[in-house]
């Protein structure tokens, strides 16, 4: 299993991400939730606000309204989501968007995109028959 992350903090996007892919990436960032296996892996929901603070959603089935509670975290969390460039999950036109998030005393101090790499994008272009 895994945990979910909703991230409002502005995550960096590498310059080699093609302009035609950016709307798909931004849609994932704004609408979907990232996943992670670096915490409890009990399908908990976490939230990172636009200031980089981390929270856990402690809402329950009885009280489903979001109840964001700040947590203490110090270390790295890797989050990931899939970016589909077509509506078909089975299409080869997709890539993993992965970030390494570094927290110091519960504050996000750095966010580094670790996937896709430049080579992943070149490979994706090659699989589409476009050349590089």
C-alpha positions as CSV (number, residue, x, y, z in Angstrom):
1,X,0.0,0.0,0.0
2,X,1.0,3.7,0.0
3,X,-0.1,7.1,1.3
4,X,-1.5,10.0,-0.7
5,X,-0.1,13.5,-0.9
6,X,-1.9,16.7,-2.1
7,X,0.8,19.3,-2.7
8,X,0.0,23.0,-3.1
9,X,3.7,24.0,-2.8
10,X,5.1,25.0,-6.3
11,X,7.2,22.1,-7.4
12,X,10.0,22.7,-9.9
13,X,9.8,21.5,-13.5
14,X,13.0,20.7,-15.4
15,X,13.6,22.8,-18.5
16,X,13.8,19.7,-20.8
17,X,10.1,18.9,-20.2
18,X,8.5,19.7,-23.6
19,X,6.0,22.5,-23.7
20,X,3.4,20.2,-25.2
21,X,3.8,17.9,-22.1
22,X,3.5,20.7,-19.5
23,X,-0.3,21.0,-19.5
24,X,-0.5,17.3,-18.6
25,X,2.1,17.7,-15.9
26,X,0.3,20.7,-14.4
27,X,-3.0,18.8,-14.5
28,X,-1.5,16.0,-12.5
29,X,0.0,18.5,-10.0
30,X,-3.2,20.4,-9.6
31,X,-5.9,17.7,-9.7
32,X,-4.4,14.3,-8.8
33,X,-2.7,13.2,-5.7
34,X,0.8,12.0,-5.5
35,X,1.6,8.7,-3.8
36,X,4.4,7.6,-1.5
37,X,5.7,4.5,0.2
38,X,8.0,6.4,2.5
39,X,5.7,6.8,5.5
40,X,3.2,4.5,7.0
41,X,1.7,3.0,3.8
42,X,-1.8,2.9,5.4
43,X,-3.6,5.0,2.8
44,X,-3.2,8.1,4.9
45,X,-3.8,11.5,3.3
46,X,-1.1,14.1,3.7
47,X,-1.1,17.8,2.6
48,X,1.7,20.1,1.9
49,X,0.6,23.7,1.8
50,X,2.0,26.5,-0.4
51,X,4.4,27.5,2.4
52,X,5.9,23.9,2.6
53,X,4.3,22.8,5.9
54,X,3.2,19.2,6.1
55,X,-0.1,18.0,7.5
56,X,-2.0,14.7,7.9
57,X,-5.8,14.5,7.3
58,X,-7.3,13.0,10.4
59,X,-10.9,13.0,9.1
60,X,-12.9,9.8,9.7
61,X,-15.7,8.0,8.0
62,X,-18.1,9.4,10.6
63,X,-16.7,13.0,10.1
64,X,-15.5,13.1,6.5
65,X,-14.8,16.8,6.4
66,X,-11.0,17.3,6.1
67,X,-9.2,17.8,9.4
68,X,-5.7,18.9,8.6
69,X,-3.3,18.4,11.6
70,X,0.3,19.6,11.4
71,X,2.9,16.8,11.9
72,X,6.5,16.8,12.6
73,X,8.7,15.3,9.9
74,X,12.5,15.6,9.3
75,X,13.9,13.8,6.3
76,X,13.1,12.9,2.7
77,X,9.9,11.7,1.2
78,X,9.7,10.5,-2.4
79,X,6.3,11.2,-4.1
80,X,5.2,10.1,-7.5
81,X,2.3,10.2,-9.9
82,X,1.8,9.0,-13.5
83,X,1.4,11.5,-16.3
84,X,-0.8,10.2,-19.1
85,X,-0.3,11.9,-22.5
86,X,-3.3,10.0,-23.8
87,X,-6.5,8.8,-22.1
88,X,-5.4,5.2,-22.2
89,X,-3.5,3.9,-19.2
90,X,-2.0,1.1,-21.4
91,X,-0.6,3.6,-23.9
92,X,3.2,4.0,-24.0
93,X,2.6,7.8,-24.0
94,X,3.1,8.2,-20.3
95,X,5.8,8.8,-17.7
96,X,6.3,8.9,-14.0
97,X,6.6,12.2,-12.3
98,X,8.7,11.7,-9.2
99,X,10.0,14.2,-6.6
100,X,12.4,14.0,-3.7
101,X,11.0,16.2,-1.0
102,X,13.4,17.2,1.8
103,X,11.9,18.4,5.1
104,X,13.7,20.1,8.0
105,X,11.6,20.4,11.1
106,X,8.4,19.9,9.2
107,X,9.2,22.5,6.6
108,X,9.8,21.6,2.9
109,X,13.3,23.0,2.3
110,X,13.9,21.5,-1.2
111,X,12.0,19.7,-3.9
112,X,13.9,18.0,-6.7
113,X,12.3,16.4,-9.7
114,X,14.0,13.0,-10.2
115,X,11.8,11.6,-12.9
116,X,11.3,11.9,-15.8
117,X,14.9,12.3,-16.7
118,X,16.1,13.9,-19.9
119,X,16.7,10.3,-21.2
120,X,13.2,9.3,-20.3
121,X,11.8,12.2,-22.4
122,X,14.1,11.3,-25.3
123,X,13.0,7.7,-25.1
124,X,9.3,8.7,-25.1
125,X,9.9,10.8,-28.2
126,X,11.6,7.9,-29.8
127,X,8.6,5.6,-29.0
128,X,6.3,8.1,-30.7
129,X,8.4,8.0,-33.9
130,X,9.3,11.7,-33.6
131,X,13.1,11.5,-33.3
132,X,15.0,13.7,-30.9
